[in-house]
Amino acid sequence: MSHYNLALPFWQNSRKHPQRLAIAAESEWSYGQAAAQACALADWLGPQCGRVAVLGSRSAAAALAVLGACWRGATYVPLSLRWPEKRIAEVLTQVQADALLVDDRGQELLTPLLRACVPRILHGLQVKPVAPWAPIAREPQELAYILFTSGTTGIPKGVMIELASVKHLIGSSHQLFPLDPTDRLGCNFELSFDGSVFDMFLSWQAGASFHWVPPEQAMAPLAFLRRRRATITLLTPSTLPFLRSLRALQPGALPEMRWSLFGAEALPGNDALEWQQVAPGSRLFSLYGPTENTVTTMWEPFGALTPERGTLPLGRPLEGLSALIVDEELQPVGASQVGQLVLRGPQLARGYLGDSELTARRFPTLLGERSYLSGDRGYQDEKGVFHHLGRVDHQVKVRGHRLELEEVETALRMACGQTEVAAVLWPDGPGQVGEIVAFVASSQPSPQDLQKRLNEQLPFYARPSRICYFDALPLTENGKIDRGALRSWLQQHG
């Protein structure tokens, strides 16, 4: 692979059609305007700037900050607006950021502690545009970004993604979803979630427009997608139950949608059927991929489901990637045999920032090739399609029996007819005897009826000892069910 810059397609499109819309958030920017602003930011960063932290999201300033860092040839590091001050400070110190770019919300979070952690700080829109110049070419093995996983305690892991990995992701994804300059991509992810990488750079690769759902509409983005006439979007399945509660999933609500993509969690088949009515002209795909393999690894069009779960399968690897299933000794198993999913290919992360021991453990060399142990359980069927059966670390021991929490959640969905469910082990501390607690975003059926239906589906040790009804289950900033928040609720309510 020759020298490259992630901002190069943006630059090329700004030369071809400078007046076309590139970024739409709280303000709108054409390709020509955005290129001039990104170059101004790159000028301000200077040639010695190696790592640029970005404290902002869902704003034109945040998108331009990423673009400007890439333009300069720096590594960008997105910070979550929801992190406490101490965590932001720890990450800024750990990455040794040379500069911090902020938007309006990020600027409001700046404290003396944070200002002391980084030598230079700038609001992404507080520099005057300059005459655009070409992005600085970089070596393919240089870091494109460092993304920190959202751990609940301590400093989260910093996943280091190289330029070549992102280029492969966007090139392979563009083959599957060939956008053109008339497309409008609706993004409902925070900058600190790697779904934003897919959305931004896939849009700009094609010269299409990138539309960021405002933070106040993140839980219910459908009206925004309709108003913006979105032609492609990537959502989390946990978004759908909330939209259903608002009665927003109306047939034909998104008439211009061409591609409906779902990722980060398994998509239930019933939800996929309902969404196809919402966007009847679109093709629906499920995407799968951990942060450590650069956003998306596998894809699967809506069709046959994973029989054990009633969800869309993981699918097949993107072109140029490969996967296999291994047993506990990390030896490959045959078709339809259950084991841990292992991922390989040019999208693998370099590893974890400052943690060579964890990097070596999670990225071993198997059968002569560097690999990533995903921690996901599953199997590959006779047709070559991979299926997901839960997490290795979601296996718990209840009343002396090993149990997958996903099995309880599957039974809950079937028993109550709702997709927004969760099961946790509580209490889950060392030496404590835990029981299964179920959470359902519904008032029906009654606890007695639901328990009766579960008794018909689950063995005695897997049956919830308690069922809690919520209007809606809490979600993380990335749109997944927040099991940490559910455990916190149990801690408070007993």
Solvent accessible surface area in square Angstrom, and as a share of the most:
residue,aa,sasa,rsa
1,M,113,0.51
2,S,83,0.54
3,H,101,0.45
4,Y,28,0.11
5,N,3,0.01
6,L,14,0.07
7,A,0,0.00
8,L,53,0.27
9,P,14,0.09
10,F,1,0.00
11,W,33,0.12
12,Q,84,0.38
13,N,12,0.06
14,S,9,0.06
15,R,167,0.61
16,K,154,0.65
17,H,32,0.14
18,P,52,0.33
19,Q,158,0.70
20,R,101,0.37
21,L,55,0.27
22,A,0,0.00
23,I,0,0.00
24,A,0,0.00
25,A,17,0.13
26,E,109,0.49
27,S,41,0.26
28,E,101,0.45
29,W,41,0.14
30,S,15,0.10
31,Y,0,0.00
32,G,21,0.20
33,Q,104,0.46
34,A,0,0.00
35,A,1,0.00
36,A,15,0.11
37,Q,3,0.01
38,A,0,0.00
39,C,0,0.00
40,A,4,0.03
41,L,0,0.00
42,A,0,0.00
43,D,70,0.36
44,W,68,0.24
45,L,4,0.02
46,G,13,0.12
47,P,106,0.67
48,Q,162,0.72
49,C,10,0.06
50,G,38,0.36
51,R,62,0.23
52,V,0,0.00
53,A,0,0.00
54,V,1,0.00
55,L,0,0.00
56,G,0,0.00
57,S,4,0.03
58,R,13,0.05
59,S,14,0.09
60,A,0,0.00
61,A,2,0.01
62,A,1,0.01
63,A,0,0.00
64,L,0,0.00
65,A,1,0.00
66,V,0,0.00
67,L,0,0.00
68,G,0,0.00
69,A,0,0.00
70,C,3,0.02
71,W,0,0.00
72,R,32,0.12
73,G,18,0.18
74,A,1,0.01
75,T,8,0.05
76,Y,1,0.01
77,V,0,0.00
78,P,2,0.01
79,L,2,0.01
80,S,2,0.01
81,L,28,0.14
82,R,163,0.60
83,W,21,0.07
84,P,83,0.52
85,E,74,0.33
86,K,140,0.59
87,R,30,0.11
88,I,2,0.01
89,A,9,0.07
90,E,52,0.24
91,V,0,0.00
92,L,1,0.00
93,T,87,0.50
94,Q,64,0.29
95,V,0,0.00
96,Q,144,0.64
97,A,6,0.05
98,D,51,0.27
99,A,0,0.00
100,L,0,0.00
101,L,0,0.00
102,V,1,0.01
103,D,4,0.02
104,D,91,0.47
105,R,85,0.31
106,G,0,0.00
107,Q,71,0.32
108,E,144,0.64
109,L,66,0.33
110,L,22,0.11
111,T,39,0.23
112,P,117,0.73
113,L,83,0.41
114,L,1,0.00
115,R,126,0.46
116,A,87,0.68
117,C,34,0.20
118,V,9,0.05
119,P,105,0.66
120,R,86,0.32
121,I,44,0.23
122,L,22,0.11
123,H,12,0.05
124,G,0,0.00
125,L,63,0.31
126,Q,114,0.51
127,V,29,0.17
128,K,176,0.75
129,P,81,0.51
130,V,56,0.32
131,A,84,0.65
132,P,58,0.36
133,W,72,0.25
134,A,54,0.42
135,P,14,0.09
136,I,67,0.34
137,A,62,0.48
138,R,16,0.06
139,E,67,0.30
140,P,22,0.14
141,Q,100,0.44
142,E,64,0.29
143,L,11,0.05
144,A,0,0.00
145,Y,0,0.00
146,I,0,0.00
147,L,8,0.04
148,F,6,0.02
149,T,34,0.20
150,S,72,0.46
151,G,31,0.30
152,T,120,0.70
153,T,115,0.67
154,G,55,0.52
155,I,84,0.43
156,P,7,0.04
157,K,75,0.32
158,G,1,0.01
159,V,0,0.00
160,M,23,0.10
161,I,0,0.00
162,E,38,0.17
163,L,0,0.00
164,A,29,0.22
165,S,3,0.02
166,V,0,0.00
167,K,72,0.31
168,H,46,0.21
169,L,0,0.00
170,I,6,0.03
171,G,30,0.28
172,S,11,0.07
173,S,1,0.01
174,H,50,0.23
175,Q,122,0.54
176,L,44,0.22
177,F,1,0.01
178,P,73,0.46
179,L,8,0.04
180,D,57,0.30
181,P,49,0.31
182,T,83,0.48
183,D,2,0.01
184,R,44,0.16
185,L,1,0.01
186,G,1,0.01
187,C,0,0.00
188,N,18,0.09
189,F,5,0.02
190,E,17,0.08
191,L,2,0.01
192,S,13,0.09
193,F,28,0.12
194,D,8,0.04
195,G,3,0.03
196,S,1,0.00
197,V,1,0.01
198,F,1,0.00
199,D,0,0.00
200,M,0,0.00
201,F,8,0.03
202,L,0,0.00
203,S,0,0.00
204,W,4,0.01
205,Q,66,0.29
206,A,12,0.09
207,G,0,0.00
208,A,0,0.00
209,S,7,0.04
210,F,0,0.00
211,H,5,0.02
212,W,1,0.00
213,V,0,0.00
214,P,30,0.19
215,P,54,0.34
216,E,137,0.61
217,Q,48,0.22
218,A,24,0.18
219,M,82,0.37
220,A,30,0.23
221,P,0,0.00
222,L,11,0.06
223,A,64,0.49
224,F,4,0.02
225,L,1,0.01
226,R,126,0.46
227,R,143,0.52
228,R,57,0.21
229,R,127,0.46
230,A,4,0.03
231,T,10,0.06
232,I,0,0.00
233,T,1,0.01
234,L,10,0.05
235,L,2,0.01
236,T,5,0.03
237,P,8,0.05
238,S,9,0.06
239,T,6,0.04
240,L,1,0.01
241,P,12,0.07
242,F,49,0.21
243,L,1,0.00
244,R,68,0.25
245,S,70,0.45
246,L,95,0.47
247,R,197,0.72
248,A,28,0.22
249,L,16,0.08
250,Q,96,0.43
251,P,101,0.63
252,G,32,0.31
253,A,11,0.08
254,L,4,0.02
255,P,87,0.55
256,E,65,0.29
257,M,3,0.01
258,R,92,0.34
259,W,19,0.06
260,S,1,0.00
261,L,0,0.00
262,F,2,0.01
263,G,6,0.06
264,A,44,0.34
265,E,46,0.21
266,A,50,0.39
267,L,0,0.00
268,P,14,0.09
269,G,3,0.03
270,N,118,0.60
271,D,3,0.01
272,A,0,0.00
273,L,100,0.50
274,E,54,0.24
275,W,2,0.01
276,Q,58,0.26
277,Q,108,0.48
278,V,0,0.00
279,A,0,0.00
280,P,87,0.55
281,G,61,0.58
282,S,12,0.07
283,R,144,0.53
284,L,5,0.03
285,F,5,0.02
286,S,8,0.05
287,L,8,0.04
288,Y,32,0.12
289,G,26,0.25
290,P,25,0.16
291,T,25,0.14
292,E,13,0.06
293,N,0,0.00
294,T,0,0.00
295,V,13,0.07
296,T,4,0.03
297,T,0,0.00
298,M,0,0.00
299,W,63,0.22
300,E,21,0.09
301,P,51,0.32
302,F,48,0.20
303,G,45,0.44
304,A,83,0.64
305,L,65,0.32
306,T,1,0.01
307,P,107,0.67
308,E,83,0.37
309,R,33,0.12
310,G,32,0.31
311,T,8,0.05
312,L,6,0.03
313,P,4,0.03
314,L,16,0.08
315,G,0,0.00
316,R,103,0.38
317,P,33,0.21
318,L,3,0.01
319,E,120,0.54
320,G,54,0.52
321,L,17,0.08
322,S,45,0.29
323,A,19,0.15
324,L,23,0.12
325,I,9,0.05
326,V,1,0.00
327,D,50,0.26
328,E,166,0.74
329,E,125,0.56
330,L,54,0.27
331,Q,100,0.44
332,P,63,0.40
333,V,39,0.23
334,G,41,0.40
335,A,53,0.41
336,S,61,0.39
337,Q,100,0.45
338,V,69,0.39
339,G,12,0.11
340,Q,35,0.15
341,L,1,0.01
342,V,0,0.00
343,L,0,0.00
344,R,32,0.12
345,G,21,0.20
346,P,68,0.43
347,Q,0,0.00
348,L,16,0.08
349,A,0,0.00
350,R,97,0.35
351,G,0,0.00
352,Y,5,0.02
353,L,24,0.12
354,G,82,0.79
355,D,56,0.29
356,S,95,0.61
357,E,128,0.58
358,L,22,0.11
359,T,27,0.15
360,A,69,0.53
361,R,138,0.50
362,R,54,0.20
363,F,11,0.05
364,P,26,0.17
365,T,94,0.55
366,L,20,0.10
367,L,123,0.61
368,G,74,0.71
369,E,68,0.31
370,R,92,0.33
371,S,0,0.00
372,Y,4,0.02
373,L,22,0.11
374,S,2,0.02
375,G,10,0.10
376,D,10,0.05
377,R,54,0.20
378,G,1,0.01
379,Y,17,0.07
380,Q,60,0.27
381,D,32,0.17
382,E,144,0.65
383,K,163,0.69
384,G,18,0.17
385,V,15,0.09
386,F,4,0.02
387,H,12,0.05
388,H,41,0.18
389,L,14,0.07
390,G,0,0.00
391,R,65,0.24
392,V,69,0.40
393,D,98,0.51
394,H,55,0.25
395,Q,72,0.32
396,V,22,0.12
397,K,117,0.50
398,V,1,0.01
399,R,109,0.40
400,G,58,0.56
401,H,71,0.32
402,R,148,0.54
403,L,8,0.04
404,E,6,0.02
405,L,11,0.05
406,E,28,0.13
407,E,76,0.34
408,V,0,0.00
409,E,6,0.03
410,T,17,0.10
411,A,6,0.04
412,L,0,0.00
413,R,59,0.22
414,M,139,0.62
415,A,3,0.02
416,C,14,0.08
417,G,65,0.62
418,Q,52,0.23
419,T,22,0.13
420,E,9,0.04
421,V,0,0.00
422,A,0,0.00
423,A,0,0.00
424,V,0,0.00
425,L,27,0.14
426,W,55,0.19
427,P,44,0.28
428,D,72,0.37
429,G,23,0.22
430,P,141,0.89
431,G,89,0.86
432,Q,102,0.46
433,V,124,0.71
434,G,8,0.07
435,E,49,0.22
436,I,0,0.00
437,V,6,0.03
438,A,0,0.00
439,F,0,0.00
440,V,0,0.00
441,A,11,0.09
442,S,21,0.13
443,S,86,0.56
444,Q,125,0.55
445,P,13,0.08
446,S,40,0.26
447,P,64,0.40
448,Q,132,0.59
449,D,70,0.36
450,L,0,0.00
451,Q,47,0.21
452,K,134,0.57
453,R,106,0.39
454,L,0,0.00
455,N,61,0.31
456,E,130,0.58
457,Q,75,0.34
458,L,16,0.08
459,P,60,0.38
460,F,108,0.45
461,Y,42,0.16
462,A,0,0.00
463,R,74,0.27
464,P,6,0.04
465,S,66,0.43
466,R,85,0.31
467,I,26,0.13
468,C,10,0.06
469,Y,64,0.24
470,F,44,0.18
471,D,143,0.74
472,A,35,0.27
473,L,3,0.02
474,P,42,0.26
475,L,29,0.14
476,T,45,0.26
477,E,28,0.12
478,N,22,0.11
479,G,15,0.14
480,K,70,0.30
481,I,18,0.09
482,D,38,0.19
483,R,56,0.21
484,G,28,0.27
485,A,37,0.29
486,L,0,0.00
487,R,74,0.27
488,S,53,0.34
489,W,69,0.24
490,L,1,0.00
491,Q,138,0.61
492,Q,143,0.63
493,H,104,0.47
494,G,60,0.58
